[in-house]
């Protein structure tokens, strides 16, 4: 592959191109979208001629802006376009400021005002594709749309002449990946990040700790990985009673160097990573390493079975020292403003039976043990706020008094979002009934082992981001949505990919495309070209019924 920056003197023979930066376009409703098969569906598309831009042979990318972040993004985009399309013989980047032209040229205009952060416009002509945006993020999204247009039109070798004006409905478009129950390598995480970026997902919620394993290196507490990242075996399928294990040790964690590598890799692809350290429940792996943080003498073990566990952290000063030290290292590793601190499924039996906890409750004026969850959350949230960060918590935190700025991740009934918004919080929707991709997607007798329940491709697609009873300003507090993949029954890369695709495509369209532009049949018609691309990239997926 040869991707190079071409000196202007090498292209003197190219004709001078006058590029319009006029942003007003005549656009039809995107339900008229024909032939481009972009997922998520663009919000405005007008086709001018069925045959236009020829992308067989050499391709040029001409920049009007030489700022380094844009250069880096375009270099990545050029590499991806060349890799995706064998009929493109070469991609050359022209980064001089003068107007130049050639056949098969992508021109990236100077950034302009008046565009949303992730908005872009594509003008596809016979010889020139013009990209206009207001930020690097907008230009990045334009490149991902172009990648899809090239991929889905490979048989023709040309794109229709068209105008696309596109922007997301929601700023948060996420995927939660649980690597605690089963550990996945850096290479596999990068593979998922690449696909997220192509389909305009921009947040990776990385569930790094749980009862079954601690997956991130923490310098101050080496036993978290020496002990907490290892379990001697895993429950075999769903053999809870009597317990039957598989007899195979499961282990793994990410070093700090690997974390930084993945964070940078994601950043280059317009994806922010949100780490999750799930406390005070789901803490068996922590307690196995540091039993003094519990409310009972133990013994504690990294769990070999799934479900809600009684083992929780004790609200002692020793525990808060531990947690703030861990969060300090996370703040250093993850530059995005949010850190997820859990708060879900916290049984209180050990708090009820512990004398020091009861004294704490009396001091704080608490009448119920569950109020200690708010005590935990508020202390950690305040610690993050003082360091310029904000917390995210699961929707159980709505049951207690939460102070300060925080986002609530809704995983129970999505109507809980209304309660969160009324209390002044922003919300992220990942309701289990529609967004948990660890659920079956077909007949349980023929599908791979899954957690429970059923979410078909259509039910994922038809799920709504709207909450009844909210006015327009309240609706704005819905930051976006997230697909979630819990990996209790997912131990291989192939199984993980099968559960994600193509349902993740359906949810990506929910998060990006305006509801009035969505159409399930058109979505299904677009899928075959994308599934062929997944197959070419050696990504597993569930075939669709035509």
C-alpha positions, 0 to 999 in steps of 0.5 A: 500500500502506498499512501503518501503526501504528494508535493504540489509540483507533481500535480501541476498538470491538474486543472484549477478547481473552484470549490463552492462552500455554499452550505445550502442544499436542496435535500429530499427526505432521506426515505428516498435514499437509493443505492448508497446503503449507509448505516446509520441512515443519513438524515438528508440525501438527494441523488442528482445522477445515477452514475458519477464518481469513479473510484477505480484506480488512483484516488487523491485527497486534497486538504484545505487545512493543514492542522495536525489533528486533521492530517492524522484523521485524513491519513487514517481515512486514506489508509482505511479506504485503500484497505477496504477497496482493492480496486483503488490502486493508490491514495495520495494526500495533497496537503497544500493550500492551493486549489488543484484538481484531478479526476477522482479527488476528495476535497476537504474544505476549510472548517466553517462555522454554523455546523454542529460538532459532528455534522458534515456535508458531502457533495458527490460529483462526477470527478470531485467529492467535496467534504464540508464540516465544522470540526475534525469530528464532522470530517471524520464522520464524512470519511466513514460515510464515504468508506461505506459508500465505496464498500457498498458500491464496489460492484459498480465502481462508481458512486451516484452524484448526490448531496448528503447533509448529515448529523447525529440525533444524539451525542452519546452513541455507545457500546458497553463491553464486559471484559470482566466475566470473560477477558478479550485481548487488546487486538479484539477490542481494537477490532470492535473499535474499528467497527464502532467507528465505521458505524458512527458509535463514539463511546466505548463503555469498558466494564473492567471489574466485577465479581469474576475478575479485575482486568486493569493494572493498578500500581498501588494495588498489585494484588488486584491483578495478581489475585483478582484477575484469576479464577480457577474455573467457570460455571459450565453453561447454566449448571448452578444447582448443583454447581458444575464447573468447566475445570479451566482457569480463566485469567487476564488483565490489561497493563497500563501500557496496553490501556494507553494504547487502546485509548489512543487507538480509540481517540484516533477513531473519534471514540471516547473510552469510559472505564467502569470500576463497579462498586460497592457491589460486584466486588468479589475480585477486589475482596479476594485480593484485599479482604480487609475492605469487606464487612465480614472476615471472609473468606473471599474468592474471585467468583466462578459463577454468575449472579448477584453476590452478597460480598460488597465493600464496607464503607470504611475510611480504608475502603475510600482510601483504596477507591480514591487511589484507584480512581486517581490512576484511572484519571491518569489513564483515561482522558475522557471526562466521565468515569463509571463507578457502578452502583448496581445490584448492591445487597445490604445484608453484610451492612446490616450485620456490621457494627461499624456500619450501623454506627456510621448510619447513626452518625449520618442519620440514615434509616435504611442501609441502602442509603449507604449506596448514596454515601458511597456514590456521593463521596466518589463523585465529589472526588472526581468533580474535584479532579475535573471529572464526572461520574456515571452510575447505574439507575439504582442510584435513583433510589438514594439521594445523589448530589452533584453532577452525574449521569444516570445509565438507565438499564431497567425500564426506560421510563426511569429516565423521566425520574432521573431527569426530574431530579436534574440528571442527564441520562443514557439509555441502555434498557435491557429489553431492547439494548442488551445484546447478550440476550437471544436473537432467535430460537433458543434451541438453535442459537448459541447459549445466551443469558435469557430473553429475546431481542430480535433484529427488528425489535432492536431496530424498532425500539424508541429513544423517545420518553413519553411525558417529557417536554422538549427541554427535558428530552434534551437531557437524554444524551443518547443510547448504548448497546450493552454486551455482558459476557457471562455466556460469551467466551470467544471472539466469534461468539461475541461478534455473533451477538453484536452483529447485525443488531449493533447496526440497528441500534447505531441507527436508533442513536444517529438517525431521526425517527421519521427517517427510519425504515426497517425494510430499507435497513434490511435491504442495506444489510447484505453489503455490510454483512459481506464486508464483515465476512471479508474482515473475518467478523462473525455475525448472525445471517439475516432472513430475506 
